[in-house]
């Protein structure tokens, strides 16, 4: 008896693509996370959001980071969430924890609500007095995170 063997050519490229997709799917979300930094106007302050997960339509992601008030000045923690809508707009809401332990620097926590793009560039409002009403408009513009130093 004789056995005939045949070989198939052309399949490895498909297998390689499937393998790459499978490996990316198994990667932890933190590997795919990136820092996003914005400058706030009219105040000229900056935000650094650390390890922001990939935004996808219809999904909410947590946000943590810091708000830096001026070069060499203080930095305070922020936390919140971002939601990408099906049209690609991103709603961002953060609480800025600005309660200073120093009585010489009276401060308060406040809220920032924004409508942005995926890089967090957009417009919104700030509630600085805790009444859950807008106290004024703010604009965020995306900036390079390498330009930010936390004091």
N, C-alpha and C positions, 0 to 999 in steps of 0.2 A: 504494500500500500504506500501510496505517495500522498503527502500532505502539502497543500499549497498555502503559503502565508502571504498575506497582503499587508502593506503598510499604508497608513493614512498620513498625508502631508497637509499642513495648513491649520491644524487644530491648536497647536501650542499658543498662538497669539490670543485666541479666545480664552483659553485656560488662564493665561497670564493676566488678562484684563479682569476676569472673574476673581482671581486670587487677590489682585490689588484692591478691588472693591470690597471683598470680604475682610481683608486686613484693615482697611479704613473704617469699616463698620464696627470692628472690634476695638478700635482705638478708644481710650477713655475720652470723655468730653473735654476734660481739662487740657488734653493735648491739642485739641482743636480750638481752645479758647484763646482770646487775645485781649490785650489791653486797648481801651479806647479812651482818648483824651479830648477834652473840649475846652474852649475858652468861652466865658460868659460875658456878654455885654448887656447893659452898659457898665457893669462893675469891673470888668477886666480880670476876673478871677478865673482859676482853672480847676477842672475836675479830672481826676484820673480814676477810671473804672477798671478794676483788675480782673483779669481772667474772665472776660465776658464770653459766654457761650454763643454759639452760632444762632443768629435769629432766623426763624422760619415762620411763614404765615400761620396765624392761629395759635402760636405758642407763646407762653410767658417764660421769661428767664429772670433769675435773681440778679441784682446788681450790688456790688460792694466796692468801696473805694474811698477816696479822700477829696476834700475841697481845700485848695490852697489859696489863702487870702492875698498874699503878696510874697515877692521874693524875699526869703529870709524871715518871713513872718510865720504865722501859725498855720497848721493844717489840721483839719478835723475830719472824723469819719462820716461817711454817708452810706446809706443803704436804700434799696428800693427794688423796682422791677421794671421790665420793659416788655411790651407786647407788640408783636408785628401783626398788622392787619393784612387782609388778603390783597389789598392794593399796594402793599409795600411800605406804607407809612408805619412809623414806630411811635407808640405812646410810651413816655418815660415818666415815672414818678419817683422822686427820691426825698428822703428825710435827711436834712443836714443837722448833725449833732454838734451844735455850737455852744453848748452850755459850758462856759468857762468856770473853773473852780476859783478864779481870782475875782474878788469883789471889786477890784479896780477896773476890770474889763467886763462890765455887764453885757451879757449876750443872751441869745435865746435860740432854741431849735427852730427850724423852719422847713417849709415844704416847697419843692419845685416841681411843676408839672409841665411837660414839654410834648410837642408833636414834632418828630424828627424823621430823618432818613436812617438807614442802617448804620451810618457813621456818627449818629447822634447830632447832626447839624439840623437846626430847626428853631422854632419859636415856642414860647410858652409864657407862664406866669409864675410869680413867686408869692407865697403867703408868709410874710414875715412876722405877723402878730398873732397867729394861731386861731383866727376866726374862720378859717377855711374859705376865705374870700380872697380873690386876687388883689394884691397890693401894688402890682406893677408888672410890666412886660419884661421878659428877658429873651435873649437870643444866644444860642450855642453855635459855635463854629468848630469843626473838627480840626485838631492840631496834632503834630507829631509828638508822641509820648517821650521821645528821647530829649525833648527840650524842657521837660519838667523835672525839677528836683524837689523832693519832699524835705522841708526844713527840719 
